[in-house]
Amino acid sequence: VYYLCGVEDCLIEEKVEAIKAAALTGAFASMNYQVFEGKGLSAEEVVAAASTMPAFSDKRVILVKDAGAIKEKEEETLLKYVQNPSASTCLIFTSDAKKPSLSSPLVKFLFEKGVVTVFYHLKERELVAWVVKEVKALGKTINAGAATRLVDIAGTRLRDVKGEVEKVFLFAGEKTAIDVVDVEDACLDCREETIFGLSDAIGARD
């Protein structure tokens, strides 16, 4: 059982995909993956799905999105399940809550079991390291200066940074190493400015 929450939805999505990649194998992967929405959730349906044996596989994955919207009555049913979960099912809860709500018996139990992970916004230094790792995973390299410049242009929202990484990767074409020139030629300035930056610009007639 996993409970993934926080403001950085892009990192939550990455974690979900990593769990799916590890758990779901073979031609029947799609048969062993099911998604539920927290709003209007029927906990009995989730428990029934989680208790079903996987088809031609060792594992099945159940994803419950927007877990913060699950009603208290439904949480009680889910709590009973997670206290003794099926060994052949990976049950994942995701939430955009900034931190786990320990007023929820379900979340409190999962927190005490150590299966809650909170995903915060990455700091700029962490974003630069993430860019280097992401470009490498795509099959190219990028030096620290170019990665820093990309973050400077894209801003601190990971989804924007990810979009610019994909853009500069395609722009580089056959080149195996991405440099600052590639970043400046390919990337779009989408950094979100603060009210202070706006007032400074107005004061400078910029």
N, C-alpha and C positions, 0 to 999 in steps of 0.2 A: 504494500500500500504506500502511495506517495501523496503528499499534499504540497502542491507548489503554488506559492502566492507571491505577490509583489508587484511593483510598478513597471518592471521591465518585461513586458509581455514577449518580446523577441527571445529573451533568454529562456523563458518558460517554454515557448514553442520548441526551442532547440533541445531542451531537456526531455520533453515529451517524445520528440523524434528519436532521440538517443535510446530511450527506453523501448520504443516500438522496434527500432532496428535490432536491439539485443534480444527482444522477446519473440518477435514475429519472424519466422523463417519459412521458406518454401513457397509453393504455389498457392497455398491456402491462407496466406497472411490476411487478406481482406475479410475472409470468413471469420477470423478470430479477433476482429477489431470492431468495437462498438462505441458510439459516442452518445452521451446524454447531456441535456441542458439542465442547469440547476433550477431555473425558474419553472415551476409547475412539475418538478421532478416526482416520479413515482419511485420511491426507494425500493419497493417490492420488485419492480421491474429490474432495477440495477442489481439487486441481490440475486435475483433469478438468473440474470445474465452472467454475473460473476461466479455463480455456483455451477454453471454449465461447463462440462468438460470441453476442452479445445478440440477442434476438428483437425485430425491428422497433424497435430503439432503438440509440443510440450507445454506451450503457454497460450493464453489469450489475454488481450489488453482491453480494459474498459476505461474510457475517459469520461469524467464528469466535469463539464465546463461550468464556469460561474458558480462555484460551490458556495459562495457567500449568499446566494439567493435561495438555498435549500431551506424549506420550512422546518421548524423545530420538530414537528411530529415525524417528518421523514428522516430527520437526523437521528432520531431514536432508533429507527430500524437499521440505519446504516451503521450506527455505533455497535449494535449487537453483532453485525457481520464482521466489522474490522477487528473485533476482539478475538475472532477465530476465523480468519479469512481462508479462502481456498488457496492451496499451495500452487495451483496451476493457473492462477489469474493474477495479473498485474492491474490493480485498481488505482487510477490516478485521478486526484481532484485538482482542479486549477482554480485560482481566484485572483482578481486584480486588487485585492485588499493590500494596503501597504504593509501590514503585519498580521500575523494570525490572531484571530479573535478567541481568546481563552475563555470567554464567557460561553462559548459553544462547547458542550460536553464532548462532541465528536472531535472538534479541533484540539481541545485540551488533551484528550486521550492520545491523539496522533502526535501532538507536540511532545508529550511525555515519553512516547515510544521512539522519538528521534527521527520521525519520517517526514517532518515539516521542513521545507526549504524556502527561504525568503530571497527573492531576487530584487536587489536594489539597482538604481541607476549606476552605471559604471562611471568612475571618475575619468578625466581626460587621459591620464597616464594608463589606466586600464583599457580604455578604448583603443589607444595606440597599439598596445600589445594584442588586443583582440583583432585589429585590422591585419597585423602581421600574420597572425595565426590563420585568419580566414583566407587571406590571399594565398598562403602556403597550401591550405586545404583545396583550393581551386586549381592549384598546379603552377603557380608563379611565385615570385618573391617580390617584396617591397622593402626598401630600406626605411630606417626609423624616421628620417627626415621627411620622406614622402608620406609615410603613414601619419605623422604628426600634422602635416599640411592638409591631408584629407580630413582629419578630425576637425581641424581649424575651420575648414570650409563647410563641412556637413553639420557641425554642431554636436551636441552631446546625446541626442536621442539615437539609440542603437539602430532602430529601424531605418532612420535616415542614413546613418553611416553604412549600414549593410547595403542599402540601395546604391550608394556611391561606389562602394567596393565592387559590386557587380558591374556597374557602368564602366569604371576605369579598367576592370579586367577585360571586358569586351573591347574597349577602345585600344588597349595595348596590342591586340591582335597576336601576331607571332612572337612578339617580344616575351622573353621569359622573366625579365626583371622590370618592375614598374618603378619609375622615378618621379621626381617632383614635377617635371614638365608634363608628364602624362596626367598627373593628378590635376594640375592647373588647367590643362586643355580639356579634360573630360568632365570634371566635377562641377556641379551646380551649387552655388551658395544657398544653403537652406538652413543655416544656423538660426535658431530662434533667439532673438535679441531680448534683453530685459528693458523695462521701462526706463531704467537709468541710462542705458545706451541710447534709447530714443531721445530722451531729454537732452543728453549731451550733443547728439547730432543736430537737434533743432537749435540749440544754443550756438553751435558752430556754423549754422546755416548750411549744413550738409544734407 
